[in-house]
C-alpha cells in the first residue's frame, strides 16, 4: 500500500498554485491557457510530458509505458474551467483556493476548478508520483491526455484524436472528469446523457417597430416565440414534439425496481433547490426522469428589451439531454418539423442547430472496468455499497474515445455533484484528495491484474 503525505497542507498549497491560473477557456487569452498547461506538464514530467498545440487551446500529453504485458489505460481530464459568474456571489476570491467548512463542519476548499476538474486531475498526478517514488514503477501502462477546451465543448479534440489515434490507443480510458452522485456514498456511473442544442429564431417585420404606432397591427415575434416554446411540452411536462422519444427502449420493471431501491428523498432533493414540488414527464418518478429519460429545456430567450418596441426578431436557446436509443440528428429534425408545423401566422421561423451532436454514452455494469472500480471503492469505503448511477450531464469525450479509439471510458472522479460545479463558490471536500489517491491506487492495481478480465488490443487478460 502506498503512503501519502502526513498532512494535507502540501497538497493544498500546490493545488492552490494551479487554481490561481484563471484558465477560463471561453475567455482567457492563449498565454493564460498555456500557463495552466505548463503547470500541469511540470507535474507530469515523470511521463515525458509535453504541451502540444491544437487549432485552439493546447493539450498536455504524457505516457509511462514501463509495464510490458500489462494493460494500457488512457487517463483523460481537463485543465480549463468555467467563467466565475458574479463575483459578488462568491464567499472568497474565485481563483484563490480558500479553506472553509460546510454547515455540517466538513472541511472544504473553494475556488474555480477545485472540483471541476483541477482537483480530480491533481489526485491522479499525486497517485502516479507516489507509485514511482515508492515502487519505482506504475502497475500498468498509462497514457495521459488533458485538454483545455472541455468547458466549451471540446471543439478541437475530435481532430486531435483522429490525428494521434495510434499514439493514444489504449485498452480503457479512465476519466478524471464526471462527478459522483452525492457525498454520502461512493458511486460509479454507467451512463452519461447525450446533448444537442439549437436556436429557434422567429422574425417578423424588417426592423423594430414603435409599439404605439404599429401595435395590434402586426405579429410580434416574441409573442409568436412564446407560443412555440410553450408548445414544446404539454402541461404535465412531457415533451410534445412528435418523434422526440423515438428509439428509446421502455423502462423495464427490473430497472424501475433498482431505482426504487436507491436511497433518494424527493422532498429533500426539492428542498435543497428551494422548491415545494417537482415537474416533468408524466408517468416517471423524479429519479427516473433524472437518470433514465431525455429532456428538452429552454435555456434562454432574447429579443427586444424594456422599452416600447415590437422587436423584429426573437430567439430561444434550447438544449436536449439524450438517452440511449435517441439519434441526435433525428431529434433535431423532429424539433425543426414541429416548429415549422406550429409557426403562428405573420412570422417566419428557423431552427439553427449547434455543431456539436453527442449521443448518450453507456458502459455495461458487467464490464471489467466497472467491476474493478467497484472493488476499488469498496476497499476505500469499507462497509458502504457502491451505487451504480447515471451522469445526467454530458461528457462528449466518452463517445469520441469509443468511436475513434474503440475504447470504453470509466468515469472515476472524486468530485461530487453538489460541489457547485459551474456556479459561484465551487468547492472540493478536502478528504476527497486522499480518498481519491487511495482509490486510484487500488484501481490501477486491479486493472494491472486484468481488472479482473480486462483485455483489449494492448493488454492480454491477466487474471489474479
BASENU-759086 format. One record per residue (C-alpha): residue number from 1; chain; z, y, x. Coordinates in Angstrom, 1 decimal. Layout:
! residues N
<atom NUM, "A", <Z, Y, X>>,
...
***
This chain:
! residues 464
<atom 1, "A", <0.0, 0.0, 0.0>>,
<atom 2, "A", <-0.9, 3.4, 1.3>>,
<atom 3, "A", <1.8, 6.1, 1.9>>,
<atom 4, "A", <1.1, 9.7, 0.8>>,
<atom 5, "A", <2.8, 12.9, 1.8>>,
<atom 6, "A", <6.5, 13.1, 1.1>>,
<atom 7, "A", <6.3, 16.3, -0.9>>,
<atom 8, "A", <3.6, 18.0, -3.0>>,
<atom 9, "A", <3.7, 21.3, -1.1>>,
<atom 10, "A", <1.0, 20.4, 1.4>>,
<atom 11, "A", <-1.4, 19.1, -1.2>>,
<atom 12, "A", <-0.9, 22.1, -3.5>>,
<atom 13, "A", <-1.3, 24.6, -0.6>>,
<atom 14, "A", <-4.6, 23.0, 0.4>>,
<atom 15, "A", <-5.9, 22.8, -3.1>>,
<atom 16, "A", <-5.0, 26.4, -3.7>>,
<atom 17, "A", <-7.5, 27.4, -1.0>>,
<atom 18, "A", <-10.3, 25.7, -2.9>>,
<atom 19, "A", <-9.2, 27.1, -6.3>>,
<atom 20, "A", <-9.3, 30.6, -4.7>>,
<atom 21, "A", <-13.0, 30.4, -4.3>>,
<atom 22, "A", <-14.4, 31.6, -7.6>>,
<atom 23, "A", <-17.3, 29.1, -7.8>>,
<atom 24, "A", <-18.4, 30.0, -11.4>>,
<atom 25, "A", <-21.9, 28.5, -11.4>>,
<atom 26, "A", <-23.1, 30.7, -14.2>>,
<atom 27, "A", <-22.3, 34.0, -12.5>>,
<atom 28, "A", <-21.3, 33.5, -8.8>>,
<atom 29, "A", <-23.7, 34.5, -6.0>>,
<atom 30, "A", <-25.1, 32.0, -3.5>>,
<atom 31, "A", <-22.6, 33.0, -0.8>>,
<atom 32, "A", <-19.6, 32.1, -3.1>>,
<atom 33, "A", <-21.1, 28.7, -4.1>>,
<atom 34, "A", <-21.9, 27.9, -0.5>>,
<atom 35, "A", <-18.3, 28.8, 0.4>>,
<atom 36, "A", <-17.0, 26.3, -2.1>>,
<atom 37, "A", <-19.4, 23.7, -0.9>>,
<atom 38, "A", <-18.4, 24.3, 2.7>>,
<atom 39, "A", <-14.7, 23.9, 1.9>>,
<atom 40, "A", <-15.4, 20.6, 0.3>>,
<atom 41, "A", <-17.7, 19.4, 3.1>>,
<atom 42, "A", <-15.0, 20.3, 5.7>>,
<atom 43, "A", <-12.6, 17.9, 3.9>>,
<atom 44, "A", <-15.3, 15.2, 3.7>>,
<atom 45, "A", <-16.0, 15.3, 7.5>>,
<atom 46, "A", <-15.0, 11.6, 7.8>>,
<atom 47, "A", <-18.1, 10.7, 5.7>>,
<atom 48, "A", <-20.7, 12.6, 7.7>>,
<atom 49, "A", <-20.6, 15.3, 5.1>>,
<atom 50, "A", <-23.3, 17.9, 4.8>>,
<atom 51, "A", <-24.2, 20.6, 2.4>>,
<atom 52, "A", <-27.8, 20.2, 1.1>>,
<atom 53, "A", <-29.8, 22.9, -0.7>>,
<atom 54, "A", <-31.4, 22.5, -4.1>>,
<atom 55, "A", <-33.5, 24.9, -6.1>>,
<atom 56, "A", <-30.2, 26.1, -7.5>>,
<atom 57, "A", <-26.7, 25.8, -6.1>>,
<atom 58, "A", <-26.1, 23.3, -3.3>>,
<atom 59, "A", <-24.8, 19.7, -3.4>>,
<atom 60, "A", <-22.3, 18.1, -1.0>>,
<atom 61, "A", <-23.2, 14.6, 0.3>>,
<atom 62, "A", <-21.5, 12.1, 2.4>>,
<atom 63, "A", <-21.2, 8.4, 3.0>>,
<atom 64, "A", <-18.9, 5.8, 4.7>>,
<atom 65, "A", <-20.7, 2.5, 4.9>>,
<atom 66, "A", <-18.5, 0.5, 7.2>>,
<atom 67, "A", <-17.7, -2.4, 4.9>>,
<atom 68, "A", <-20.5, -4.9, 5.3>>,
<atom 69, "A", <-20.8, -7.3, 2.4>>,
<atom 70, "A", <-18.6, -5.2, 0.1>>,
<atom 71, "A", <-19.9, -3.4, -3.0>>,
<atom 72, "A", <-21.2, 0.2, -2.7>>,
<atom 73, "A", <-19.9, 2.9, -5.0>>,
<atom 74, "A", <-21.1, 6.4, -5.5>>,
<atom 75, "A", <-18.4, 8.9, -6.2>>,
<atom 76, "A", <-19.5, 11.9, -8.3>>,
<atom 77, "A", <-17.8, 15.1, -9.2>>,
<atom 78, "A", <-18.5, 18.9, -9.2>>,
<atom 79, "A", <-17.1, 22.0, -7.5>>,
<atom 80, "A", <-18.4, 24.6, -9.9>>,
<atom 81, "A", <-16.1, 26.0, -12.6>>,
<atom 82, "A", <-16.3, 27.7, -15.9>>,
<atom 83, "A", <-16.0, 31.5, -16.4>>,
<atom 84, "A", <-12.4, 32.6, -16.8>>,
<atom 85, "A", <-12.8, 34.3, -20.2>>,
<atom 86, "A", <-10.5, 37.2, -21.0>>,
<atom 87, "A", <-8.2, 38.0, -18.0>>,
<atom 88, "A", <-5.6, 39.3, -20.5>>,
<atom 89, "A", <-5.1, 35.8, -21.9>>,
<atom 90, "A", <-4.1, 34.3, -18.5>>,
<atom 91, "A", <-0.5, 34.0, -17.6>>,
<atom 92, "A", <-1.4, 34.3, -13.9>>,
<atom 93, "A", <-4.5, 35.3, -11.8>>,
<atom 94, "A", <-7.3, 32.8, -12.7>>,
<atom 95, "A", <-8.2, 32.0, -9.1>>,
<atom 96, "A", <-4.6, 31.8, -7.7>>,
<atom 97, "A", <-3.1, 28.3, -8.0>>,
<atom 98, "A", <0.2, 29.2, -9.6>>,
<atom 99, "A", <3.2, 26.9, -10.2>>,
<atom 100, "A", <4.7, 26.7, -13.7>>,
<atom 101, "A", <6.1, 24.4, -16.3>>,
<atom 102, "A", <5.1, 23.2, -19.8>>,
<atom 103, "A", <7.6, 23.7, -22.7>>,
<atom 104, "A", <8.9, 20.2, -22.0>>,
<atom 105, "A", <9.7, 21.0, -18.4>>,
<atom 106, "A", <6.7, 19.2, -16.9>>,
<atom 107, "A", <5.6, 20.8, -13.6>>,
<atom 108, "A", <2.1, 22.1, -13.6>>,
<atom 109, "A", <-0.2, 24.3, -11.5>>,
<atom 110, "A", <-2.5, 26.8, -13.3>>,
<atom 111, "A", <-5.9, 28.0, -12.0>>,
<atom 112, "A", <-9.5, 27.8, -12.9>>,
<atom 113, "A", <-10.9, 24.5, -11.7>>,
<atom 114, "A", <-7.4, 22.9, -11.2>>,
<atom 115, "A", <-8.2, 20.3, -13.8>>,
<atom 116, "A", <-11.9, 20.5, -14.1>>,
<atom 117, "A", <-12.9, 19.4, -11.6>>,
<atom 118, "A", <-11.5, 20.5, -8.2>>,
<atom 119, "A", <-8.1, 18.8, -8.7>>,
<atom 120, "A", <-9.6, 15.4, -9.6>>,
<atom 121, "A", <-12.1, 15.6, -6.8>>,
<atom 122, "A", <-9.3, 16.5, -4.4>>,
<atom 123, "A", <-7.5, 13.4, -5.4>>,
<atom 124, "A", <-10.4, 11.3, -4.2>>,
<atom 125, "A", <-10.6, 13.1, -0.8>>,
<atom 126, "A", <-7.0, 12.5, -0.1>>,
<atom 127, "A", <-7.1, 8.9, -1.1>>,
<atom 128, "A", <-10.1, 8.2, 1.2>>,
<atom 129, "A", <-8.4, 10.1, 4.1>>,
<atom 130, "A", <-5.2, 8.1, 3.7>>,
<atom 131, "A", <-7.2, 4.8, 3.9>>,
<atom 132, "A", <-8.9, 6.0, 7.1>>,
<atom 133, "A", <-5.7, 7.3, 8.7>>,
<atom 134, "A", <-3.6, 4.3, 7.9>>,
<atom 135, "A", <-6.0, 1.4, 7.8>>,
<atom 136, "A", <-8.9, 2.8, 9.8>>,
<atom 137, "A", <-11.4, 1.8, 7.1>>,
<atom 138, "A", <-12.2, 2.0, 3.4>>,
<atom 139, "A", <-12.1, -1.3, 1.5>>,
<atom 140, "A", <-15.7, -0.8, 0.3>>,
<atom 141, "A", <-18.7, 1.3, 1.0>>,
<atom 142, "A", <-18.5, 4.7, -0.6>>,
<atom 143, "A", <-21.2, 7.4, -1.0>>,
<atom 144, "A", <-20.2, 10.9, -2.2>>,
<atom 145, "A", <-22.2, 13.3, -4.3>>,
<atom 146, "A", <-20.6, 16.5, -5.5>>,
<atom 147, "A", <-22.7, 19.2, -7.3>>,
<atom 148, "A", <-22.4, 22.9, -8.0>>,
<atom 149, "A", <-24.1, 23.1, -11.4>>,
<atom 150, "A", <-22.3, 20.7, -13.8>>,
<atom 151, "A", <-20.9, 23.5, -15.8>>,
<atom 152, "A", <-24.4, 24.9, -16.5>>,
<atom 153, "A", <-25.9, 21.5, -17.5>>,
<atom 154, "A", <-26.9, 20.2, -14.0>>,
<atom 155, "A", <-30.4, 21.7, -14.2>>,
<atom 156, "A", <-31.4, 20.6, -10.7>>,
<atom 157, "A", <-29.6, 17.3, -10.5>>,
<atom 158, "A", <-32.4, 15.2, -12.0>>,
<atom 159, "A", <-34.9, 16.4, -9.4>>,
<atom 160, "A", <-32.5, 15.9, -6.6>>,
<atom 161, "A", <-31.6, 12.4, -7.7>>,
<atom 162, "A", <-35.2, 11.4, -8.1>>,
<atom 163, "A", <-36.0, 12.7, -4.6>>,
<atom 164, "A", <-32.9, 10.9, -3.0>>,
<atom 165, "A", <-32.6, 7.9, -5.2>>,
<atom 166, "A", <-33.0, 5.4, -2.3>>,
<atom 167, "A", <-30.3, 7.1, -0.3>>,
<atom 168, "A", <-27.9, 7.3, -3.3>>,
<atom 169, "A", <-28.4, 3.7, -4.5>>,
<atom 170, "A", <-25.1, 2.0, -5.4>>,
<atom 171, "A", <-23.7, -0.8, -7.5>>,
<atom 172, "A", <-21.5, 1.6, -9.5>>,
<atom 173, "A", <-21.0, 5.3, -10.0>>,
<atom 174, "A", <-17.4, 6.5, -10.3>>,
<atom 175, "A", <-17.0, 9.9, -11.8>>,
<atom 176, "A", <-14.0, 12.1, -10.9>>,
<atom 177, "A", <-15.0, 14.2, -14.0>>,
<atom 178, "A", <-14.1, 13.3, -17.5>>,
<atom 179, "A", <-10.5, 13.8, -18.7>>,
<atom 180, "A", <-8.1, 11.2, -20.0>>,
<atom 181, "A", <-7.4, 11.2, -23.7>>,
<atom 182, "A", <-3.9, 12.5, -23.5>>,
<atom 183, "A", <-1.0, 12.6, -21.0>>,
<atom 184, "A", <1.3, 10.2, -22.8>>,
<atom 185, "A", <-0.7, 7.1, -21.9>>,
<atom 186, "A", <-3.3, 6.0, -19.4>>,
<atom 187, "A", <-6.9, 5.6, -20.7>>,
<atom 188, "A", <-10.4, 4.6, -19.7>>,
<atom 189, "A", <-13.4, 5.9, -21.6>>,
<atom 190, "A", <-16.2, 3.6, -22.8>>,
<atom 191, "A", <-18.5, 6.3, -24.1>>,
<atom 192, "A", <-19.4, 10.0, -23.8>>,
<atom 193, "A", <-21.4, 11.7, -26.5>>,
<atom 194, "A", <-24.9, 13.0, -26.0>>,
<atom 195, "A", <-26.0, 16.5, -26.6>>,
<atom 196, "A", <-28.9, 18.6, -27.9>>,
<atom 197, "A", <-28.7, 22.3, -28.5>>,
<atom 198, "A", <-31.1, 24.8, -30.1>>,
<atom 199, "A", <-31.6, 28.2, -31.6>>,
<atom 200, "A", <-32.6, 28.8, -35.2>>,
<atom 201, "A", <-34.4, 32.2, -35.5>>,
<atom 202, "A", <-35.2, 34.0, -38.7>>,
<atom 203, "A", <-37.4, 37.0, -38.7>>,
<atom 204, "A", <-38.2, 39.5, -41.5>>,
<atom 205, "A", <-39.7, 43.0, -41.1>>,
<atom 206, "A", <-41.4, 44.1, -37.9>>,
<atom 207, "A", <-38.4, 46.2, -37.0>>,
<atom 208, "A", <-34.8, 47.0, -38.0>>,
<atom 209, "A", <-34.6, 48.9, -41.3>>,
<atom 210, "A", <-32.4, 51.5, -42.8>>,
<atom 211, "A", <-30.2, 49.7, -45.3>>,
<atom 212, "A", <-30.2, 52.5, -47.8>>,
<atom 213, "A", <-33.9, 53.3, -47.7>>,
<atom 214, "A", <-35.0, 49.6, -47.7>>,
<atom 215, "A", <-32.0, 47.7, -49.0>>,
<atom 216, "A", <-32.7, 45.5, -52.0>>,
<atom 217, "A", <-36.5, 45.5, -51.5>>,
<atom 218, "A", <-37.0, 43.1, -48.6>>,
<atom 219, "A", <-35.4, 39.9, -47.4>>,
<atom 220, "A", <-32.5, 40.2, -45.0>>,
<atom 221, "A", <-32.8, 37.7, -42.1>>,
<atom 222, "A", <-29.0, 37.5, -41.8>>,
<atom 223, "A", <-28.7, 36.5, -45.4>>,
<atom 224, "A", <-31.5, 34.0, -45.0>>,
<atom 225, "A", <-30.0, 32.6, -41.9>>,
<atom 226, "A", <-26.6, 32.2, -43.6>>,
<atom 227, "A", <-28.3, 30.3, -46.4>>,
<atom 228, "A", <-30.0, 28.0, -43.8>>,
<atom 229, "A", <-26.8, 27.4, -41.9>>,
<atom 230, "A", <-24.8, 26.7, -45.0>>,
<atom 231, "A", <-27.3, 24.0, -45.9>>,
<atom 232, "A", <-26.9, 22.1, -42.7>>,
<atom 233, "A", <-23.8, 20.4, -44.2>>,
<atom 234, "A", <-22.6, 19.5, -47.7>>,
<atom 235, "A", <-19.3, 21.0, -48.9>>,
<atom 236, "A", <-17.3, 18.0, -47.6>>,
<atom 237, "A", <-18.6, 18.4, -44.1>>,
<atom 238, "A", <-21.3, 15.7, -43.9>>,
<atom 239, "A", <-24.5, 16.7, -42.1>>,
<atom 240, "A", <-27.1, 17.3, -44.9>>,
<atom 241, "A", <-30.2, 17.1, -42.6>>,
<atom 242, "A", <-32.3, 14.1, -43.6>>,
<atom 243, "A", <-32.7, 11.7, -40.8>>,
<atom 244, "A", <-29.8, 13.1, -38.7>>,
<atom 245, "A", <-27.9, 9.9, -38.9>>,
<atom 246, "A", <-30.9, 7.6, -38.3>>,
<atom 247, "A", <-30.3, 4.8, -35.8>>,
<atom 248, "A", <-26.5, 4.8, -35.8>>,
<atom 249, "A", <-25.1, 1.3, -36.4>>,
<atom 250, "A", <-22.4, 1.0, -39.1>>,
<atom 251, "A", <-18.8, 1.4, -38.0>>,
<atom 252, "A", <-17.6, -2.2, -38.3>>,
<atom 253, "A", <-14.3, -3.2, -39.9>>,
<atom 254, "A", <-13.2, -4.6, -36.5>>,
<atom 255, "A", <-13.7, -1.3, -34.8>>,
<atom 256, "A", <-12.0, 0.6, -37.6>>,
<atom 257, "A", <-9.0, -1.7, -37.2>>,
<atom 258, "A", <-8.9, -0.9, -33.5>>,
<atom 259, "A", <-8.9, 2.8, -34.2>>,
<atom 260, "A", <-6.3, 2.4, -36.9>>,
<atom 261, "A", <-4.1, 0.8, -34.3>>,
<atom 262, "A", <-4.3, 3.8, -32.0>>,
<atom 263, "A", <-1.1, 5.9, -31.9>>,
<atom 264, "A", <-2.6, 9.0, -33.4>>,
<atom 265, "A", <-0.9, 11.6, -35.6>>,
<atom 266, "A", <-3.4, 13.6, -37.6>>,
<atom 267, "A", <-0.7, 16.0, -38.6>>,
<atom 268, "A", <0.3, 16.5, -35.0>>,
<atom 269, "A", <-3.4, 16.9, -34.0>>,
<atom 270, "A", <-3.9, 19.6, -36.6>>,
<atom 271, "A", <-0.6, 21.3, -36.0>>,
<atom 272, "A", <-1.4, 21.7, -32.3>>,
<atom 273, "A", <-4.6, 23.6, -33.4>>,
<atom 274, "A", <-2.7, 25.8, -35.9>>,
<atom 275, "A", <-4.3, 24.2, -38.9>>,
<atom 276, "A", <-2.9, 22.7, -42.0>>,
<atom 277, "A", <-5.9, 20.4, -42.9>>,
<atom 278, "A", <-9.0, 18.9, -41.3>>,
<atom 279, "A", <-12.6, 19.0, -42.3>>,
<atom 280, "A", <-15.6, 16.8, -41.5>>,
<atom 281, "A", <-17.9, 13.9, -42.5>>,
<atom 282, "A", <-16.7, 12.2, -45.7>>,
<atom 283, "A", <-15.5, 8.6, -45.5>>,
<atom 284, "A", <-14.2, 8.7, -42.0>>,
<atom 285, "A", <-10.7, 9.4, -40.5>>,
<atom 286, "A", <-10.2, 12.3, -38.1>>,
<atom 287, "A", <-10.1, 9.9, -35.1>>,
<atom 288, "A", <-13.2, 8.0, -36.3>>,
<atom 289, "A", <-15.1, 11.3, -36.6>>,
<atom 290, "A", <-13.9, 12.4, -33.2>>,
<atom 291, "A", <-14.8, 9.2, -31.3>>,
<atom 292, "A", <-17.5, 7.4, -33.3>>,
<atom 293, "A", <-19.5, 9.9, -35.3>>,
<atom 294, "A", <-22.0, 12.6, -34.4>>,
<atom 295, "A", <-21.5, 16.3, -35.0>>,
<atom 296, "A", <-23.7, 19.4, -35.8>>,
<atom 297, "A", <-21.9, 22.6, -35.0>>,
<atom 298, "A", <-23.0, 26.3, -35.3>>,
<atom 299, "A", <-21.7, 27.9, -32.1>>,
<atom 300, "A", <-22.6, 31.5, -32.8>>,
<atom 301, "A", <-24.7, 33.8, -35.0>>,
<atom 302, "A", <-26.2, 37.1, -33.8>>,
<atom 303, "A", <-28.2, 39.9, -35.5>>,
<atom 304, "A", <-27.6, 43.5, -36.4>>,
<atom 305, "A", <-24.2, 45.0, -35.9>>,
<atom 306, "A", <-21.6, 47.2, -37.5>>,
<atom 307, "A", <-24.0, 49.9, -38.6>>,
<atom 308, "A", <-26.1, 50.4, -41.7>>,
<atom 309, "A", <-29.2, 48.3, -40.8>>,
<atom 310, "A", <-31.2, 45.4, -42.1>>,
<atom 311, "A", <-31.9, 43.5, -38.8>>,
<atom 312, "A", <-35.4, 42.3, -38.3>>,
<atom 313, "A", <-34.2, 39.1, -36.8>>,
<atom 314, "A", <-31.1, 36.8, -36.7>>,
<atom 315, "A", <-30.3, 33.8, -34.5>>,
<atom 316, "A", <-27.9, 30.9, -34.9>>,
<atom 317, "A", <-27.0, 28.8, -31.8>>,
<atom 318, "A", <-26.5, 25.2, -32.8>>,
<atom 319, "A", <-25.3, 22.1, -30.8>>,
<atom 320, "A", <-25.1, 18.5, -31.7>>,
<atom 321, "A", <-23.0, 15.8, -30.1>>,
<atom 322, "A", <-24.7, 12.5, -30.4>>,
<atom 323, "A", <-23.5, 8.9, -30.6>>,
<atom 324, "A", <-25.3, 5.6, -29.6>>,
<atom 325, "A", <-28.4, 4.9, -31.7>>,
<atom 326, "A", <-29.4, 8.5, -32.0>>,
<atom 327, "A", <-32.6, 9.7, -30.3>>,
<atom 328, "A", <-32.2, 13.4, -29.1>>,
<atom 329, "A", <-35.9, 14.2, -29.8>>,
<atom 330, "A", <-35.6, 12.7, -33.3>>,
<atom 331, "A", <-32.5, 14.8, -34.1>>,
<atom 332, "A", <-34.3, 18.0, -33.0>>,
<atom 333, "A", <-37.3, 17.0, -35.1>>,
<atom 334, "A", <-35.1, 16.3, -38.2>>,
<atom 335, "A", <-33.3, 19.7, -37.9>>,
<atom 336, "A", <-36.7, 21.5, -37.4>>,
<atom 337, "A", <-38.1, 19.9, -40.5>>,
<atom 338, "A", <-35.0, 20.7, -42.5>>,
<atom 339, "A", <-35.1, 24.4, -41.5>>,
<atom 340, "A", <-38.8, 24.7, -42.4>>,
<atom 341, "A", <-38.3, 23.0, -45.8>>,
<atom 342, "A", <-35.4, 25.3, -46.7>>,
<atom 343, "A", <-36.5, 28.6, -45.4>>,
<atom 344, "A", <-36.0, 31.3, -48.0>>,
<atom 345, "A", <-38.9, 33.5, -49.2>>,
<atom 346, "A", <-39.8, 36.6, -47.3>>,
<atom 347, "A", <-38.9, 35.5, -43.8>>,
<atom 348, "A", <-40.3, 33.3, -41.1>>,
<atom 349, "A", <-38.3, 30.7, -39.2>>,
<atom 350, "A", <-38.5, 29.0, -35.8>>,
<atom 351, "A", <-36.4, 26.3, -34.1>>,
<atom 352, "A", <-36.3, 26.6, -30.3>>,
<atom 353, "A", <-34.6, 23.6, -28.6>>,
<atom 354, "A", <-33.0, 24.0, -25.2>>,
<atom 355, "A", <-34.4, 21.9, -22.4>>,
<atom 356, "A", <-31.5, 19.5, -21.9>>,
<atom 357, "A", <-31.5, 16.5, -24.2>>,
<atom 358, "A", <-28.8, 14.0, -23.3>>,
<atom 359, "A", <-28.4, 10.7, -25.2>>,
<atom 360, "A", <-25.0, 9.1, -25.6>>,
<atom 361, "A", <-23.7, 7.0, -22.8>>,
<atom 362, "A", <-21.8, 3.7, -23.1>>,
<atom 363, "A", <-20.3, 1.1, -20.8>>,
<atom 364, "A", <-19.0, -2.2, -22.2>>,
<atom 365, "A", <-15.3, -3.0, -22.4>>,
<atom 366, "A", <-16.0, -6.2, -20.5>>,
<atom 367, "A", <-17.8, -4.5, -17.6>>,
<atom 368, "A", <-16.1, -5.4, -14.3>>,
<atom 369, "A", <-15.6, -1.7, -13.5>>,
<atom 370, "A", <-13.6, -1.3, -16.8>>,
<atom 371, "A", <-11.5, -4.3, -16.1>>,
<atom 372, "A", <-10.8, -3.1, -12.6>>,
<atom 373, "A", <-9.9, 0.4, -13.8>>,
<atom 374, "A", <-7.6, -1.0, -16.4>>,
<atom 375, "A", <-5.9, -3.2, -13.9>>,
<atom 376, "A", <-5.5, -0.2, -11.5>>,
<atom 377, "A", <-3.9, 2.0, -14.2>>,
<atom 378, "A", <-1.6, -0.8, -15.3>>,
<atom 379, "A", <-0.4, -1.0, -11.7>>,
<atom 380, "A", <0.3, 2.7, -11.6>>,
<atom 381, "A", <1.8, 2.9, -15.1>>,
<atom 382, "A", <3.6, -0.4, -15.5>>,
<atom 383, "A", <4.5, -1.4, -19.0>>,
<atom 384, "A", <2.0, 1.0, -20.6>>,
<atom 385, "A", <-1.0, -0.2, -22.4>>,
<atom 386, "A", <-4.3, 1.3, -21.2>>,
<atom 387, "A", <-6.2, 2.8, -24.1>>,
<atom 388, "A", <-10.0, 2.4, -24.3>>,
<atom 389, "A", <-11.3, 5.7, -25.6>>,
<atom 390, "A", <-14.4, 7.9, -26.1>>,
<atom 391, "A", <-15.1, 11.2, -24.4>>,
<atom 392, "A", <-16.2, 13.4, -27.4>>,
<atom 393, "A", <-17.8, 15.8, -24.9>>,
<atom 394, "A", <-21.0, 15.2, -22.8>>,
<atom 395, "A", <-21.3, 14.3, -19.2>>,
<atom 396, "A", <-25.1, 14.5, -18.6>>,
<atom 397, "A", <-25.0, 12.9, -15.1>>,
<atom 398, "A", <-23.9, 9.5, -16.5>>,
<atom 399, "A", <-27.1, 8.9, -18.4>>,
<atom 400, "A", <-29.1, 10.3, -15.5>>,
<atom 401, "A", <-27.4, 7.9, -13.0>>,
<atom 402, "A", <-28.3, 4.9, -15.2>>,
<atom 403, "A", <-31.9, 6.0, -15.6>>,
<atom 404, "A", <-32.6, 6.9, -12.0>>,
<atom 405, "A", <-30.2, 4.7, -10.0>>,
<atom 406, "A", <-29.8, 1.8, -12.5>>,
<atom 407, "A", <-26.0, 2.1, -12.1>>,
<atom 408, "A", <-23.3, 2.3, -14.7>>,
<atom 409, "A", <-20.7, 5.1, -14.5>>,
<atom 410, "A", <-17.0, 4.6, -14.7>>,
<atom 411, "A", <-15.0, 7.7, -15.7>>,
<atom 412, "A", <-11.9, 7.9, -13.6>>,
<atom 413, "A", <-10.4, 11.3, -13.8>>,
<atom 414, "A", <-6.8, 12.4, -13.6>>,
<atom 415, "A", <-7.0, 15.5, -15.7>>,
<atom 416, "A", <-6.2, 15.2, -19.4>>,
<atom 417, "A", <-7.9, 16.7, -22.3>>,
<atom 418, "A", <-5.1, 19.1, -23.3>>,
<atom 419, "A", <-5.1, 20.9, -19.9>>,
<atom 420, "A", <-7.1, 23.9, -21.3>>,
<atom 421, "A", <-10.4, 22.9, -19.6>>,
<atom 422, "A", <-12.9, 25.8, -20.1>>,
<atom 423, "A", <-10.1, 28.0, -21.6>>,
<atom 424, "A", <-7.7, 30.6, -20.2>>,
<atom 425, "A", <-4.6, 29.1, -18.4>>,
<atom 426, "A", <-6.3, 25.9, -17.3>>,
<atom 427, "A", <-3.7, 23.7, -15.7>>,
<atom 428, "A", <-3.1, 20.4, -13.9>>,
<atom 429, "A", <0.1, 18.3, -14.1>>,
<atom 430, "A", <1.4, 18.1, -10.6>>,
<atom 431, "A", <2.4, 14.4, -11.0>>,
<atom 432, "A", <-1.3, 13.5, -11.6>>,
<atom 433, "A", <-2.1, 14.1, -8.0>>,
<atom 434, "A", <0.0, 11.2, -6.7>>,
<atom 435, "A", <-0.7, 9.1, -9.7>>,
<atom 436, "A", <-4.4, 9.6, -9.2>>,
<atom 437, "A", <-4.2, 8.7, -5.5>>,
<atom 438, "A", <-2.4, 5.5, -6.3>>,
<atom 439, "A", <-4.9, 4.6, -9.0>>,
<atom 440, "A", <-7.9, 5.3, -6.8>>,
<atom 441, "A", <-6.4, 3.2, -4.1>>,
<atom 442, "A", <-5.9, 0.3, -6.5>>,
<atom 443, "A", <-9.3, 0.7, -8.0>>,
<atom 444, "A", <-11.1, 0.6, -4.6>>,
<atom 445, "A", <-9.1, -2.5, -3.5>>,
<atom 446, "A", <-10.0, -4.3, -6.7>>,
<atom 447, "A", <-13.7, -3.3, -6.6>>,
<atom 448, "A", <-13.9, -4.4, -3.0>>,
<atom 449, "A", <-13.0, -7.9, -4.2>>,
<atom 450, "A", <-15.7, -7.8, -6.8>>,
<atom 451, "A", <-13.9, -5.9, -9.5>>,
<atom 452, "A", <-13.4, -8.9, -10.3>>,
<atom 453, "A", <-17.1, -9.9, -10.7>>,
<atom 454, "A", <-18.7, -6.7, -9.6>>,
<atom 455, "A", <-22.2, -7.4, -8.4>>,
<atom 456, "A", <-25.4, -5.4, -8.0>>,
<atom 457, "A", <-28.3, -4.6, -5.7>>,
<atom 458, "A", <-26.0, -3.6, -2.8>>,
<atom 459, "A", <-22.9, -5.8, -3.0>>,
<atom 460, "A", <-22.6, -9.5, -3.9>>,
<atom 461, "A", <-19.8, -10.6, -6.2>>,
<atom 462, "A", <-16.6, -11.2, -4.1>>,
<atom 463, "A", <-14.1, -12.7, -6.5>>,
<atom 464, "A", <-10.4, -12.9, -5.3>>,
***
